[in-house]
Each structure stands twice: as C-alpha cells, then as structure tokens.
C-alpha cells in the first residue's frame, strides 16, 4: 500500500458535515450538488487529507465492493480532526481489516446472524418491546423515549446475544458515546477505550474458561473446532465491535425514526392502521435517515476505476451512504418518506464485504418497535417544541440526544 499522505490542499472545499437546522433529517445540501456534478470532487477532510467524495448510488456500490480499496483507517476517520489514519490494525478489528484475515473472522461470525437464528429471537424481542411499552405507560408525565425505550431495548438484545450482564449497560453506554463522538478530546478517548477494553477482557476470559450458549461462547467453540483458536485480543476487539454496533446504531434509529414519523402524520397514520407495513417502513426509514452520517473511508491499494475516473494507489475516497440513498435515479422523490416504498436495496448497512453483519437483527428490532409502539400508544407526540430537540451533529452515528414524549392517557393500550 502506498504511504499515507496527510495535508489536503488549502484551496479545496471542505467535506460537508453541517446540516440545515430547518431540515435536520436531510443530509448536507452539498451532497445533492456533488451528485449532479460530472466525476467525483476532491474535498478537504477534517482529519487532514484530500479525498474523493463518491455520492452517486451506483458509484458507492462499486466503490464498496472493490477489493483494492482498503478499510484499514476505519469507517469515518476522515471527519475526526486528529484522527489516526495509520494506526496498526488490531487483531479482530473487522471494521479495519481486509483480505483473508477479515474473511476468516466474518465466516466464524456469520452463523450467528443468519435469518433463521435472528427470527428465532423475534418472540424475545417482541416481549422486550411490549415490556418497555408497559413501562412507558406506567409513567404519569412526559418521558424521554431515548433513555426509557430506544436505548434499553437494543442494549438488552446485544447483552443477551453476547452473554453480557445487563447491569453493566450504563458502563459501556457512557464510554461508547465518547468513542463515537467526533469531538472527544484525546484524554477522554484514551480513558473510554481503556475502560471498554478492560470490561470486555474480563468477559472474554470468563467465556474462554467456560464457553456458554451465547455468541462469544459459540464463537470460541467454533474457532477451536476449525483448528485455529481466536486469541484474547481478537475476541476482545470483536466483542467491543459487536457491543457498540449492536446497541448504538439501533438505539439511534429508534429515536430518530420516531421523531421523523411524528413529523409525517400521514405516514404514521398508515403505519398505525396497518402494523404489517413495518417491514417496508423499516427499510424506508433506514434509507431516508442513513444514520452513519458521514459515510465510510477507503484508501486505494492500487490504481482503480470509480465511475469513469482512475483513482491512483494511495488516494483516499469517501463513500457517502446518505447521498447514495437520496439518489433520485434509484429512489424517485428521495427526500420524501414513503413507507410503502420497496427500499431494501438501500445503502444504510453499507455494501460489499464490510456490509453490516447484524443487519437482520437490526431489522427485526426495528420492525417490532414500529409495529408495537405506535399501535399501543396511538396518541404519542412530542412533549416539547420540535425546535428544542437536540440532534447528534457531533457523532459518527446520527440521532437525537433526548426525545421527550407524551400521549393521551385515556387512549393508552393496556395490552
């Protein structure tokens, strides 16, 4: 691989990160302009590199499926000022790995996320959602949907999957929030990383001594049976990756999509009238919101073609998922929510060999939330003016910091 070059030309336009506060569900308007241009624009990124920004749907898919584009610098380092582009790839770091090492770990993990295994979890997830709706209904005043509903459900699911004690959830939630922020100071990042690694190391050592019937336990046994055991470092890194990805993205989708639907009463009414619409609704909201908000970073390991252009070895590229998901040539009227749209080909989970492993789990969690929350609390609404809702503009995963909601108590559903 060519040596990394840092220091973008000062005359280049900056990579767009600011949303229009009047349209907080839409990505930066510059992405639409970039799609309309010929070729791919080179922009200056906060980390200090020049990168080609790929914004058209077909080009994003082509880029993410090209084996000559390396993910070694991690998905969104380009927007992190002071981020480390050349940090050695830790064993077990799926998001940074390429080639045979990545494929080996992916093969070991894939049986945990098959459609059959995830569907077997659906009754548990249904009960979980209903229990948390019951807890919401027990409140007598406004409640924060993020802390009381959106965060605990995916946290419980990933704890169940990994064999993590749910009592530890606050510990890892606080630290992972620091790890995915774009503006965390180095000292806070180091401390958060130390705590998360320490927590996961204790868990892994226990699983190695006595593998249980959970994801980490089965992964340990599967690796042993393959003739190549996973090291403690590999298991710790894999566990952290799954823990963060398993609760952070889904929790933000629950909160943000609830707010977006509350702003679209016609679409929300259609969902309330027909909970069976949840399947297509989930993929449409994933497309529309694209919460991995700044796209994913890659570096060319050789000369490659993107669109009609040649990219030289060593050059950087950013695949802007939210821009591809608003490509009007693929999704007509893309800035409008249409819960009946067949949007399963969206890019919210990425594409290619790094496409999200847990996408089926996320879909099932979101489907159950969509089908049950609005059915059981049909008068759910914001408890504060929309303008007072704070968005996570400074995080790699977009969402809302809190979502105060209320409803008409006379219309609550006691199941």
VOPAGU-2260 file (C-alpha; in pm, 1 decimal, decimal comma):
REM VOPAGU-2260
SITE   aa  ch    i         X         Y         Z
SITE  UNK   A    0       0,0       0,0       0,0
SITE  UNK   A    1     124,1     347,9     -75,3
SITE  UNK   A    2     231,7     556,0     218,2
SITE  UNK   A    3     -44,0     769,5     365,4
SITE  UNK   A    4     -22,0    1137,7     277,8
SITE  UNK   A    5    -171,9    1390,3     516,6
SITE  UNK   A    6    -228,6    1754,0     436,9
SITE  UNK   A    7    -500,5    1843,2     187,3
SITE  UNK   A    8    -457,6    2137,5     -47,3
SITE  UNK   A    9    -579,0    2455,7     122,8
SITE  UNK   A   10    -772,0    2564,7    -185,6
SITE  UNK   A   11   -1005,5    2264,3    -172,2
SITE  UNK   A   12   -1362,3    2294,3     -47,0
SITE  UNK   A   13   -1423,2    2125,3     287,3
SITE  UNK   A   14   -1604,3    1796,2     334,0
SITE  UNK   A   15   -1971,0    1879,5     415,0
SITE  UNK   A   16   -2077,8    1791,9     768,4
SITE  UNK   A   17   -2328,4    2065,9     859,2
SITE  UNK   A   18   -2700,0    2002,0     813,0
SITE  UNK   A   19   -2958,6    2271,3     756,5
SITE  UNK   A   20   -3119,6    2307,5    1103,3
SITE  UNK   A   21   -3454,3    2363,1     928,2
SITE  UNK   A   22   -3425,4    2015,3     770,4
SITE  UNK   A   23   -3240,7    1802,9    1030,8
SITE  UNK   A   24   -3343,7    1473,2     870,4
SITE  UNK   A   25   -3175,2    1562,0     541,2
SITE  UNK   A   26   -2801,2    1522,1     480,7
SITE  UNK   A   27   -2599,5    1834,4     392,7
SITE  UNK   A   28   -2735,4    2000,2      78,5
SITE  UNK   A   29   -2390,5    1986,1     -82,8
SITE  UNK   A   30   -2433,7    1611,7    -140,6
SITE  UNK   A   31   -2710,7    1679,5    -392,6
SITE  UNK   A   32   -2480,8    1921,5    -574,4
SITE  UNK   A   33   -2197,9    1665,2    -575,6
SITE  UNK   A   34   -2424,7    1400,5    -732,0
SITE  UNK   A   35   -2515,7    1640,7   -1010,3
SITE  UNK   A   36   -2152,8    1714,6   -1099,5
SITE  UNK   A   37   -1955,0    1513,5   -1350,2
SITE  UNK   A   38   -1687,4    1296,0   -1195,3
SITE  UNK   A   39   -1603,0    1287,4    -825,4
SITE  UNK   A   40   -1499,1    1600,6    -640,3
SITE  UNK   A   41   -1187,0    1608,5    -424,1
SITE  UNK   A   42   -1254,5    1771,8     -87,2
SITE  UNK   A   43   -1050,3    1860,4     218,2
SITE  UNK   A   44   -1140,9    1643,2     519,3
SITE  UNK   A   45   -1112,8    1742,8     888,8
SITE  UNK   A   46    -856,9    1467,6     956,7
SITE  UNK   A   47    -617,9    1647,4     720,4
SITE  UNK   A   48    -641,6    1455,2     394,2
SITE  UNK   A   49    -777,1    1516,9      48,3
SITE  UNK   A   50   -1040,5    1262,3     -50,0
SITE  UNK   A   51   -1260,5    1195,8    -349,4
SITE  UNK   A   52   -1622,6    1205,8    -242,7
SITE  UNK   A   53   -1838,6     939,4    -407,0
SITE  UNK   A   54   -2204,4    1036,1    -386,8
SITE  UNK   A   55   -2398,9     852,3    -660,5
SITE  UNK   A   56   -2569,0     525,6    -570,4
SITE  UNK   A   57   -2407,7     307,5    -838,9
SITE  UNK   A   58   -2062,8     453,5    -771,6
SITE  UNK   A   59   -2096,7     398,3    -396,5
SITE  UNK   A   60   -2183,6      31,6    -452,1
SITE  UNK   A   61   -1899,3     -12,7    -697,8
SITE  UNK   A   62   -1655,6     150,8    -459,2
SITE  UNK   A   63   -1755,8     -54,8    -155,7
SITE  UNK   A   64   -1736,1    -382,3    -348,3
SITE  UNK   A   65   -1386,1    -312,3    -487,0
SITE  UNK   A   66   -1126,1    -533,0    -310,8
SITE  UNK   A   67    -849,7    -285,6    -397,1
SITE  UNK   A   68    -998,1     -24,4    -165,6
SITE  UNK   A   69    -879,2     -79,6     191,3
SITE  UNK   A   70   -1077,2      -5,4     506,6
SITE  UNK   A   71    -767,8      -0,4     730,1
SITE  UNK   A   72    -830,2     357,1     853,3
SITE  UNK   A   73   -1180,3     270,3     983,2
SITE  UNK   A   74   -1517,5     388,5     855,7
SITE  UNK   A   75   -1538,1     759,1     937,4
SITE  UNK   A   76   -1192,8     876,3    1043,6
SITE  UNK   A   77   -1198,7    1142,3     772,0
SITE  UNK   A   78   -1424,8    1367,7     983,5
SITE  UNK   A   79   -1225,9    1330,9    1306,5
SITE  UNK   A   80    -971,5    1610,7    1346,4
SITE  UNK   A   81    -658,8    1449,9    1489,0
SITE  UNK   A   82    -778,5    1102,8    1393,0
SITE  UNK   A   83    -515,3     834,5    1333,7
SITE  UNK   A   84    -512,4     709,7     976,7
SITE  UNK   A   85    -212,0     477,7    1009,0
SITE  UNK   A   86    -273,0     318,2    1346,4
SITE  UNK   A   87    -187,5     -54,3    1327,0
SITE  UNK   A   88    -494,0    -271,2    1272,8
SITE  UNK   A   89    -574,0    -462,9    1590,8
SITE  UNK   A   90    -634,0    -838,8    1557,1
SITE  UNK   A   91   -1008,3    -893,0    1541,5
SITE  UNK   A   92   -1091,9    -542,5    1418,5
SITE  UNK   A   93   -1345,5    -630,5    1148,8
SITE  UNK   A   94   -1406,7    -266,4    1054,4
SITE  UNK   A   95   -1037,3    -211,4     974,2
SITE  UNK   A   96    -942,0    -547,9     825,8
SITE  UNK   A   97    -916,9    -657,5     463,0
SITE  UNK   A   98    -847,9    -976,5     271,9
SITE  UNK   A   99    -817,3   -1330,0     412,6
SITE  UNK   A  100    -795,9   -1224,5     779,3
SITE  UNK   A  101   -1122,1   -1034,4     750,8
SITE  UNK   A  102   -1285,9   -1320,0     558,5
SITE  UNK   A  103   -1184,8   -1574,8     825,1
SITE  UNK   A  104   -1345,0   -1378,8    1108,3
SITE  UNK   A  105   -1650,9   -1298,7     901,5
SITE  UNK   A  106   -1702,9   -1671,2     828,6
SITE  UNK   A  107   -1681,1   -1752,3    1200,1
SITE  UNK   A  108   -1938,9   -1487,0    1287,4
SITE  UNK   A  109   -2185,9   -1536,2    1001,7
SITE  UNK   A  110   -2370,1   -1834,8    1159,8
SITE  UNK   A  111   -2469,4   -1605,6    1449,0
SITE  UNK   A  112   -2658,4   -1369,1    1219,2
SITE  UNK   A  113   -2844,0   -1596,4     979,3
SITE  UNK   A  114   -3206,9   -1514,0     907,6
SITE  UNK   A  115   -3314,0   -1835,4    1084,0
SITE  UNK   A  116   -3122,0   -1759,0    1405,1
SITE  UNK   A  117   -3241,8   -1397,9    1414,8
SITE  UNK   A  118   -3603,3   -1496,1    1350,3
SITE  UNK   A  119   -3575,9   -1733,3    1645,2
SITE  UNK   A  120   -3507,0   -1425,9    1859,7
SITE  UNK   A  121   -3821,1   -1244,9    1743,8
SITE  UNK   A  122   -4050,8   -1366,8    2028,8
SITE  UNK   A  123   -3792,3   -1248,1    2283,3
SITE  UNK   A  124   -3768,1    -909,3    2110,3
SITE  UNK   A  125   -4149,0    -882,2    2094,1
SITE  UNK   A  126   -4173,4    -938,9    2470,0
SITE  UNK   A  127   -3896,0    -689,8    2529,2
SITE  UNK   A  128   -4070,9    -419,3    2326,1
SITE  UNK   A  129   -4405,0    -485,3    2495,2
SITE  UNK   A  130   -4245,5    -477,2    2841,4
SITE  UNK   A  131   -4090,1    -139,5    2764,2
SITE  UNK   A  132   -4417,3      -3,8    2626,5
SITE  UNK   A  133   -4577,6    -117,0    2954,2
SITE  UNK   A  134   -4307,4      72,3    3141,7
SITE  UNK   A  135   -4373,0     384,5    2932,9
SITE  UNK   A  136   -4744,9     361,8    3005,6
SITE  UNK   A  137   -4673,5     344,8    3377,3
SITE  UNK   A  138   -4535,5     698,9    3366,6
SITE  UNK   A  139   -4775,1     976,8    3465,2
SITE  UNK   A  140   -4596,0    1259,1    3284,8
SITE  UNK   A  141   -4369,1    1320,7    2985,9
SITE  UNK   A  142   -4089,8    1067,0    2939,6
SITE  UNK   A  143   -3761,7    1060,7    2745,2
SITE  UNK   A  144   -3812,1     796,8    2479,3
SITE  UNK   A  145   -3435,5     768,5    2425,3
SITE  UNK   A  146   -3336,0     675,3    2780,4
SITE  UNK   A  147   -3651,0     477,7    2865,7
SITE  UNK   A  148   -3711,8     292,6    2539,2
SITE  UNK   A  149   -3470,0     344,6    2248,1
SITE  UNK   A  150   -3151,0     270,1    2440,7
SITE  UNK   A  151   -3253,0     -16,7    2670,7
SITE  UNK   A  152   -3415,2    -239,0    2406,1
SITE  UNK   A  153   -3113,4    -284,9    2174,4
SITE  UNK   A  154   -2884,3    -287,5    2479,0
SITE  UNK   A  155   -3077,5    -578,6    2627,5
SITE  UNK   A  156   -3075,4    -761,0    2292,8
SITE  UNK   A  157   -2699,5    -730,0    2243,5
SITE  UNK   A  158   -2636,4    -820,5    2609,0
SITE  UNK   A  159   -2849,6   -1131,6    2561,3
SITE  UNK   A  160   -2663,0   -1218,7    2242,3
SITE  UNK   A  161   -2312,5   -1169,5    2382,6
SITE  UNK   A  162   -2378,5   -1303,3    2729,4
SITE  UNK   A  163   -2312,8    -966,8    2896,3
SITE  UNK   A  164   -2468,0    -883,5    3233,5
SITE  UNK   A  165   -2727,5    -614,6    3159,6
SITE  UNK   A  166   -2635,5    -445,9    3487,7
SITE  UNK   A  167   -2316,5    -333,5    3309,0
SITE  UNK   A  168   -2508,0    -148,3    3037,2
SITE  UNK   A  169   -2458,9     201,7    3179,7
SITE  UNK   A  170   -2086,5     139,3    3197,5
SITE  UNK   A  171   -2044,1      59,7    2829,6
SITE  UNK   A  172   -2306,8     305,5    2703,4
SITE  UNK   A  173   -2130,4     602,9    2860,5
SITE  UNK   A  174   -1792,2     504,4    2721,4
SITE  UNK   A  175   -1909,2     412,7    2371,8
SITE  UNK   A  176   -2076,5     755,1    2345,0
SITE  UNK   A  177   -1730,1     905,8    2390,4
SITE  UNK   A  178   -1574,2     667,9    2138,0
SITE  UNK   A  179   -1812,6     756,8    1853,7
SITE  UNK   A  180   -1814,6    1134,1    1909,5
SITE  UNK   A  181   -1620,3    1338,7    1654,1
SITE  UNK   A  182   -1504,0    1594,6    1910,0
SITE  UNK   A  183   -1388,9    1385,2    2207,9
SITE  UNK   A  184   -1055,4    1501,4    2346,9
SITE  UNK   A  185    -760,3    1254,8    2339,5
SITE  UNK   A  186    -758,6    1201,9    2716,1
SITE  UNK   A  187   -1130,0    1114,9    2723,3
SITE  UNK   A  188   -1088,3     880,8    2426,1
SITE  UNK   A  189    -798,6     700,2    2590,9
SITE  UNK   A  190    -986,8     661,4    2918,2
SITE  UNK   A  191   -1303,3     536,8    2744,5
SITE  UNK   A  192   -1102,0     289,2    2540,1
SITE  UNK   A  193    -920,9     157,9    2848,7
SITE  UNK   A  194   -1248,5     105,3    3033,7
SITE  UNK   A  195   -1423,3     -68,8    2744,5
SITE  UNK   A  196   -1122,7    -293,4    2676,6
SITE  UNK   A  197   -1093,4    -378,5    3046,5
SITE  UNK   A  198   -1462,4    -462,0    3069,6
SITE  UNK   A  199   -1455,4    -683,4    2759,7
SITE  UNK   A  200   -1129,4    -855,2    2860,4
SITE  UNK   A  201   -1287,1    -970,4    3188,0
SITE  UNK   A  202   -1587,8   -1101,5    2998,3
SITE  UNK   A  203   -1376,2   -1284,9    2738,1
SITE  UNK   A  204   -1152,3   -1450,7    2995,6
SITE  UNK   A  205   -1460,6   -1588,5    3166,7
SITE  UNK   A  206   -1600,6   -1719,4    2836,1
SITE  UNK   A  207   -1268,1   -1885,0    2744,8
SITE  UNK   A  208   -1267,5   -2068,5    3076,8
SITE  UNK   A  209   -1628,2   -2182,8    3039,4
SITE  UNK   A  210   -1790,0   -2111,4    2698,0
SITE  UNK   A  211   -2165,7   -2072,9    2737,0
SITE  UNK   A  212   -2454,9   -2085,5    2493,3
SITE  UNK   A  213   -2412,9   -1727,8    2375,0
SITE  UNK   A  214   -2244,9   -1563,0    2077,2
SITE  UNK   A  215   -1898,6   -1533,6    2232,7
SITE  UNK   A  216   -1914,9   -1885,6    2375,0
SITE  UNK   A  217   -2023,0   -2038,3    2044,3
SITE  UNK   A  218   -1761,1   -1832,3    1859,3
SITE  UNK   A  219   -1486,4   -1968,4    2085,3
SITE  UNK   A  220   -1601,2   -2327,2    2030,1
SITE  UNK   A  221   -1639,8   -2277,1    1653,8
SITE  UNK   A  222   -1289,4   -2137,1    1624,0
SITE  UNK   A  223   -1143,0   -2425,2    1826,7
SITE  UNK   A  224   -1318,8   -2677,1    1606,2
SITE  UNK   A  225   -1176,1   -2504,9    1297,5
SITE  UNK   A  226    -825,2   -2577,3    1424,7
SITE  UNK   A  227    -733,2   -2212,1    1478,0
SITE  UNK   A  228    -836,7   -2063,2    1809,5
SITE  UNK   A  229    -915,4   -1695,9    1848,8
SITE  UNK   A  230    -675,9   -1503,4    2070,0
SITE  UNK   A  231    -789,6   -1299,1    2370,1
SITE  UNK   A  232    -710,1    -981,3    2175,1
SITE  UNK   A  233    -919,5   -1094,6    1876,6
SITE  UNK   A  234   -1215,3   -1185,2    2097,8
SITE  UNK   A  235   -1195,0    -859,6    2292,5
SITE  UNK   A  236   -1188,0    -648,1    1977,6
SITE  UNK   A  237   -1469,9    -846,3    1816,1
SITE  UNK   A  238   -1676,5    -822,1    2133,4
SITE  UNK   A  239   -1631,0    -444,7    2155,7
SITE  UNK   A  240   -1720,0    -401,3    1788,3
SITE  UNK   A  241   -2039,7    -602,5    1825,5
SITE  UNK   A  242   -2131,1    -436,6    2154,5
SITE  UNK   A  243   -2100,4     -83,9    2014,5
SITE  UNK   A  244   -2256,7    -161,0    1677,0
SITE  UNK   A  245   -2531,5    -370,9    1833,6
SITE  UNK   A  246   -2681,8    -102,9    2054,0
SITE  UNK   A  247   -2563,5     235,8    1928,6
SITE  UNK   A  248   -2697,2     224,1    1573,0
SITE  UNK   A  249   -3033,2      62,9    1652,0
SITE  UNK   A  250   -3095,1     289,1    1951,9
SITE  UNK   A  251   -3035,0     598,0    1739,8
SITE  UNK   A  252   -3260,5     463,8    1464,7
SITE  UNK   A  253   -3545,1     408,6    1711,9
SITE  UNK   A  254   -3526,8     761,7    1847,5
SITE  UNK   A  255   -3464,5     941,1    1518,8
SITE  UNK   A  256   -3720,7     746,1    1315,6
SITE  UNK   A  257   -3986,1     800,5    1583,8
SITE  UNK   A  258   -3928,7    1175,1    1562,9
SITE  UNK   A  259   -3928,7    1171,7    1182,0
SITE  UNK   A  260   -4258,0     980,5    1173,8
SITE  UNK   A  261   -4416,2    1215,3    1426,8
SITE  UNK   A  262   -4337,8    1489,6    1176,1
SITE  UNK   A  263   -4511,9    1293,8     897,9
SITE  UNK   A  264   -4864,0    1226,6    1036,9
SITE  UNK   A  265   -4999,3    1079,4     713,1
SITE  UNK   A  266   -4725,6     814,8     703,0
SITE  UNK   A  267   -4753,9     746,8    1075,0
SITE  UNK   A  268   -5129,5     702,9    1044,2
SITE  UNK   A  269   -5075,6     447,6     766,7
SITE  UNK   A  270   -4841,1     252,9     994,9
SITE  UNK   A  271   -5084,0     267,1    1287,1
SITE  UNK   A  272   -5365,0     144,9    1063,7
SITE  UNK   A  273   -5154,8    -140,8     926,3
SITE  UNK   A  274   -4875,8    -273,2    1152,9
SITE  UNK   A  275   -4789,7    -515,6     870,5
SITE  UNK   A  276   -4640,2    -215,6     696,5
SITE  UNK   A  277   -4348,1    -229,2     944,1
SITE  UNK   A  278   -4134,1    -439,3     708,6
SITE  UNK   A  279   -4113,3    -189,7     425,2
SITE  UNK   A  280   -4131,7     101,0     671,0
SITE  UNK   A  281   -3808,3      -3,7     841,6
SITE  UNK   A  282   -3607,9     -15,9     519,6
SITE  UNK   A  283   -3754,5     313,1     402,2
SITE  UNK   A  284   -3656,0     484,1     727,0
SITE  UNK   A  285   -3309,5     329,2     711,9
SITE  UNK   A  286   -3273,5     471,1     360,9
SITE  UNK   A  287   -3417,5     808,7     446,8
SITE  UNK   A  288   -3216,8     866,2     766,2
SITE  UNK   A  289   -2885,1     691,4     682,1
SITE  UNK   A  290   -2753,6     741,9    1034,7
SITE  UNK   A  291   -2388,8     658,9     952,7
SITE  UNK   A  292   -2398,9    1021,6     860,7
SITE  UNK   A  293   -2054,5    1098,7     718,4
SITE  UNK   A  294   -2004,6     791,7     501,8
SITE  UNK   A  295   -1714,9     545,6     502,2
SITE  UNK   A  296   -1347,9     598,6     422,3
SITE  UNK   A  297   -1132,9     383,1     194,9
SITE  UNK   A  298    -778,4     401,7      53,4
SITE  UNK   A  299    -675,9     265,4    -285,6
SITE  UNK   A  300    -412,6      -9,3    -267,6
SITE  UNK   A  301    -365,0       4,5    -644,5
SITE  UNK   A  302    -493,4     201,8    -940,2
SITE  UNK   A  303    -871,3     152,6    -963,5
SITE  UNK   A  304   -1161,2     294,5   -1162,1
SITE  UNK   A  305   -1451,4     466,1    -988,6
SITE  UNK   A  306   -1723,0     581,1   -1223,9
SITE  UNK   A  307   -1531,2     688,3   -1533,6
SITE  UNK   A  308   -1224,7     803,9   -1342,4
SITE  UNK   A  309    -896,5     646,8   -1243,8
SITE  UNK   A  310    -800,3     660,6    -878,7
SITE  UNK   A  311    -430,0     620,0    -807,8
SITE  UNK   A  312    -282,7     394,8    -541,6
SITE  UNK   A  313    -265,7     575,4    -208,9
SITE  UNK   A  314    -556,8     809,6    -281,4
SITE  UNK   A  315    -845,5     835,8     -37,3
SITE  UNK   A  316   -1215,0     803,0    -114,2
SITE  UNK   A  317   -1529,7     854,7      91,9
SITE  UNK   A  318   -1849,3     667,6       4,5
SITE  UNK   A  319   -2130,7     893,2     126,3
SITE  UNK   A  320   -2409,1     646,3     210,3
SITE  UNK   A  321   -2669,6     914,4     277,8
SITE  UNK   A  322   -2603,9    1072,7     -61,4
SITE  UNK   A  323   -2641,0     739,2    -241,2
SITE  UNK   A  324   -2965,1     676,7     -53,5
SITE  UNK   A  325   -3104,3    1007,3    -180,7
SITE  UNK   A  326   -3006,5     937,4    -544,0
SITE  UNK   A  327   -3318,3    1025,0    -744,4
SITE  UNK   A  328   -3218,7     794,0   -1029,0
SITE  UNK   A  329   -3270,4     496,1    -794,4
SITE  UNK   A  330   -3522,9     626,0    -540,2
SITE  UNK   A  331   -3778,2     859,1    -703,6
SITE  UNK   A  332   -3867,4    1161,3    -492,2
SITE  UNK   A  333   -3593,3    1058,0    -246,6
SITE  UNK   A  334   -3642,0    1340,9       4,5
SITE  UNK   A  335   -3992,7    1214,7      86,3
SITE  UNK   A  336   -4078,9     935,0     329,6
SITE  UNK   A  337   -4291,6     666,3     163,5
SITE  UNK   A  338   -4341,2     371,9     396,5
SITE  UNK   A  339   -4468,1     157,9     108,4
SITE  UNK   A  340   -4153,2     213,7     -96,1
SITE  UNK   A  341   -3957,4    -104,2    -171,9
SITE  UNK   A  342   -3622,8      24,2     -45,5
SITE  UNK   A  343   -3442,2    -296,4      54,0
SITE  UNK   A  344   -3152,3    -209,6    -178,7
SITE  UNK   A  345   -3059,9      94,7      30,7
SITE  UNK   A  346   -2702,8     157,0     144,2
SITE  UNK   A  347   -2764,0     225,3     513,0
SITE  UNK   A  348   -2589,8    -100,8     608,5
SITE  UNK   A  349   -2306,4     -38,9     364,7
SITE  UNK   A  350   -2228,3    -274,6      77,9
SITE  UNK   A  351   -1976,1    -541,8     -15,8
SITE  UNK   A  352   -1759,2    -743,8     220,3
SITE  UNK   A  353   -1798,8    -493,0     504,8
SITE  UNK   A  354   -2177,4    -475,5     486,2
SITE  UNK   A  355   -2322,5    -480,6     838,6
SITE  UNK   A  356   -2328,9    -834,9     977,7
SITE  UNK   A  357   -2611,1    -757,6    1218,0
SITE  UNK   A  358   -2849,9    -601,7     968,0
SITE  UNK   A  359   -3115,3    -873,9    1006,5
SITE  UNK   A  360   -3110,9    -829,9    1384,4
SITE  UNK   A  361   -3150,0    -453,1    1347,9
SITE  UNK   A  362   -3440,8    -503,4    1106,9
SITE  UNK   A  363   -3626,2    -734,9    1345,4
SITE  UNK   A  364   -3577,6    -498,6    1641,3
SITE  UNK   A  365   -3699,0    -201,0    1439,5
SITE  UNK   A  366   -3991,3    -393,0    1289,2
SITE  UNK   A  367   -4117,0    -487,2    1633,8
SITE  UNK   A  368   -4077,7    -130,8    1760,2
SITE  UNK   A  369   -4255,5      13,7    1455,6
SITE  UNK   A  370   -4539,8    -235,9    1476,4
SITE  UNK   A  371   -4595,6    -217,6    1852,4
SITE  UNK   A  372   -4506,3     127,4    1984,1
SITE  UNK   A  373   -4740,4     325,9    1761,0
SITE  UNK   A  374   -5016,9      66,4    1774,8
SITE  UNK   A  375   -5023,8      62,0    2153,8
SITE  UNK   A  376   -4973,4     436,0    2206,6
SITE  UNK   A  377   -5160,0     586,4    1910,3
SITE  UNK   A  378   -5156,0     940,9    2052,3
SITE  UNK   A  379   -4778,4     950,9    2105,9
SITE  UNK   A  380   -4644,0    1301,3    2039,9
SITE  UNK   A  381   -4361,3    1536,8    2127,6
SITE  UNK   A  382   -4376,7    1690,7    2475,2
SITE  UNK   A  383   -4157,7    1987,3    2373,2
SITE  UNK   A  384   -4145,8    2211,8    2065,9
SITE  UNK   A  385   -3965,3    2043,6    1775,9
SITE  UNK   A  386   -3706,4    2322,9    1776,2
SITE  UNK   A  387   -3592,5    2219,8    2125,9
SITE  UNK   A  388   -3492,6    1866,0    2022,4
SITE  UNK   A  389   -3112,1    1831,3    2016,7
SITE  UNK   A  390   -2952,5    1630,6    1737,1
SITE  UNK   A  391   -2621,3    1443,4    1745,9
SITE  UNK   A  392   -2442,6    1653,9    1486,9
SITE  UNK   A  393   -2108,1    1573,5    1652,6
SITE  UNK   A  394   -2133,8    1192,7    1642,1
SITE  UNK   A  395   -2046,4     941,6    1372,0
SITE  UNK   A  396   -2391,8     786,8    1422,2
SITE  UNK   A  397   -2670,6    1043,6    1385,9
SITE  UNK   A  398   -2960,9    1059,8    1625,4
SITE  UNK   A  399   -3129,3    1266,8    1894,1
SITE  UNK   A  400   -2984,0    1323,8    2239,4
SITE  UNK   A  401   -3324,0    1300,4    2406,7
SITE  UNK   A  402   -3683,5    1273,4    2288,6
SITE  UNK   A  403   -3942,3    1395,4    2543,5
SITE  UNK   A  404   -4280,7    1247,4    2451,4
SITE  UNK   A  405   -4628,0    1232,7    2595,9
SITE  UNK   A  406   -4970,3    1093,6    2498,4
SITE  UNK   A  407   -5336,8    1097,6    2593,6
SITE  UNK   A  408   -5371,0     874,7    2896,6
SITE  UNK   A  409   -5731,8     795,6    2814,8
SITE  UNK   A  410   -5620,2     634,9    2490,1
SITE  UNK   A  411   -5344,3     416,4    2628,1
SITE  UNK   A  412   -5339,4      49,4    2541,8
SITE  UNK   A  413   -5307,9    -184,2    2840,3
SITE  UNK   A  414   -5245,7    -482,6    2608,0
